[in-house]
Amino acid sequence: MSSIVLSIFLLSIGASFIQRTTGFGFGIFIMTMLPFLMPSYGEATTLSGLLAITTSAAIVWRLRSYVTWQRLWPILLTFIIVSTIAIFALTRIEDHILRRILGVALILISIYFMLFSQRIKLPARTCSLARARTTKKVQVGAGTLSGLMGGFFGMQGPPAVLYFIQSEPTKEHYMAMAQTYFLIGNVMMTGVRAYNGFFTTTVAVDYLYGLSGVIIGTMLGAYVFKHIPNRIFRYIVYAYICISGVIILITN
């Protein structure tokens, strides 16, 4: 097994492990290294999206009864439009510039979550009140930020996670809505990336190697989630992301 294949395998384990324990973070984790392993940045985001689709699909199927489409469509449609524009823009931006932007984005995201993650909780409120907090302005804003981050960096999670945590009445609804959003969004972005030539033979082959890592990571995440406090684990992840962002900036 080559070093690149082994790296993709290990990254897939780590990314799916994080996704299973926190409900998001697959793209954030895997994109700290994947752009350096793939022939182009566009191919890296395509592979990340394909693997993320696999991770989300099983959760969506199991929690499909918790999905409320009326609250999902506005943010999802906004995301689709913005991320499509961002993906087309990838063909006109040099890879090293995107890596620098990614480095800064990783640092800012990790710092934000380290500082404010304890203030972000699933509020115990009724469904009617949750719907009242779901305004079109908030949906469009979250969808726009998520679309930009998803299209350029393959990490649409943070803005969407913040939105769903604040708008959904229970953690089951939160997980179902977020994973449905990620699943549909990644399927759409994969189609657009394929149209732009980023879905290559290399991506397809590496997906097969990463798939086994996704299965292992998901199983490990399900086990560890029962034994390690989620709060402690999240800080470890955010610290790693911040360090990775610094490394990306230094090495470019």
N, C-alpha and C positions, 0 to 999 in steps of 0.2 A: 504494500500500500504506500503510495507516494505521500510526501509531506503535505501537499495541498489537499489530497483526498482525506487524510487523517485530520487535518485542521478543520475541514468542512464538517466532517463527522462529529468532532468534539464540539464545535461551535453550535451545531444543531442540537446536541444534547443540552448544552447550557441554555440556549435560547428557549427551547421548549420547556425546560425545567422552570425557568423564570415565568414563562407564560402560564404554566399550570398552577404556580403558587400565588401569583399576584393578579392574574387576569389580563395582563398586558406585558409589554417589554420585549417581545420576540425580536422585532426589527431593531430596537435600540441596541440590544446586546449583540446580535449577529453582525450588524453593520459597523461595529467597532473594528472588525478585522476583515470582513468579507471583501470590501473593495480592493484590498491588497492581494487577494487570492484569485480574483477573476480577471479576465482579459480587459474588461471595461467596467466603468461604474454602473452603466445601464444594465449590464448582465448581472452585476452583484445585486441590484435592487430587484431584478426579476427572479433570481434564485431565492432571495429572502422572502418575496411575496408568495412563491409557490410553496415553500416549506411552511409559511405561516397559515396558508389555506388549509393544509393538512392538519395543523395543530388546532385550528378553530372549528373545523367541520364536526368532529365528534361531540364537542361541547354544545354546539348549536342544535344538533339533532336531539340530544338528551334534554335540553332546556327550551325547546321550541315553543312550548305552551306559555312561556313567560314573555314572549316577544309581543310588544304593542306597536304595530306598524304605523299607527297614526303619529306617534312620537318619534319614530325612527326615520321616516321618509324625508323630512326637511333637512336634517343634518346630513343624511346620506346623499341626497341629490346635490347638495352644495359641495360636498366632498368630491363626488364624481366629476363635476364640472371643473373645479379648481385643480384637482390632481391630474386630470387629463391635460390641461394646459401646461402644468409643470413638467409632465413627462415629455411632451413635445419639445419643451425648452431644453431638456437634457441633451438633445442632439446638437445644440448650439453653444453649450457651455463646456469648457475644458475640464477634464477629470480632476486636476490638481486644485482648481478653484473650488469645486464641489467638496473636495476633501477638507479644505480649510473651513468652509462654511459648516460642514458636518462637525468638525472638531469644536467649533464655537458653540454649535447647537447642543452637543452632548454635554459640554461643561455647564451651560445655562440650565438645561433640563435637570441635570443631576443636583445642582445647587438648589434649584427651586424645590424639588421634591424633598431634599434633605431638610430644608428649612420649614416647609409647610405641610409635609405629609401627615403630621399628627393633627392638623386642623381640617384635613379632608376626610370626612367620615360619611358613612351611609346614614342619613338622618332617618329617625323612626317617625315617619309621617304617613298620612293616608294617601291613597292613589290620587284623590281629587286635588289635594294640595300639591302633590308632585307635578300633576299636569299644569297647575297654575304657574309653577316656577319654570315650565318649559316654554319660553317665549320664542317667537320666530327670530328675534334679534340675537338671542343667545345661540340658537341652533345654527344660524348662518355664520356667526362669528366662529363658533367651534368647528364647523364644517370647513370653513376657509383655512384656518390654521392647520387643521388636520390634513386638508388636501395639499397644502404647500409642503408640509413635512413628509407626507406619504409619497407625493410625486417626486420630490427631489432626493429624499433620504431613505425612503422605504420604512419610515417610522411614524405612522399616523396616529399612534396610540395616545400620547400624553394629553392633547387637547380633548380628544373624544372621551378618554377615561374621566377627566375632570367633569365633563358635561354629564355623562351618564351617572356618575356618583351623586351629583347634585339633583338630578331629575328623576331618578328611579326610587321607588318606595322601599324595596328590599334588595339584599345582596343577590338573590336569585334573579330578579328582574335586571339588576345591573349587569351580571355576568352574561345573561342571555342576550340583552340588547347590545352590549359591547362586542361580544363575539360574533353576533350576526352582522354587525356593522363592519368588523374587520374582515369577515369572510367574504361578504359581497364586494367590499371595497378592493380587496386583494384580487378577487377574480376579475373585476373590471380593469384594474391597473395592469394585470398580467396580459389581458387582451390588448390594451393600448401599447404596452411595451413590446409585445410580439409584432404588432403592426409597424413599430418603429425599428424592428430588426434586432431587438435585445434578447428575444427568446431563441437562443442558438443551440446547436448540438451540445456544446460544452455545458450549458445551463441544464439541459435535459439529463445528461449523464451525471452531473454533480448532484442533481436533485435526488437521484436514486441512492447515491451515497449518503446524502443528508437525511433521507427518509428513515433509515434505520436509526439514526441519531435522534430524530424526533420521537420515535416510538419509545426509545429508552428514556429520554429526558422526560417525557410525559408520565411514564410509569414511576420514575424516581420522584418527580415533583408531587405526584399524588400521595406518595408515601411520606415524604419529608414534611409536606404541608400539615400533616397530622401531629408532628412532633416538635417542630420549631416555630416559635412565635413569628408571625408574618412581619411584625414591625422591625425586629432585629434583622431579618433576612433582607428586607427592603433597603436598609441603610448600607448593607454590604454591597448590594447591587449598584446603588447610586454612587457610592465611592469608586467602584470599579469603572463605571461609566465616565465619571469625571476624570479619572486618571487616563482612560483611553482617549478622551477628547484632547487632553494635553499632549499625549504621545502623537496623535495624528497631526496636531499643529506643529510639533517640533520636527517630525520626520518629513514634512512637506516643504 
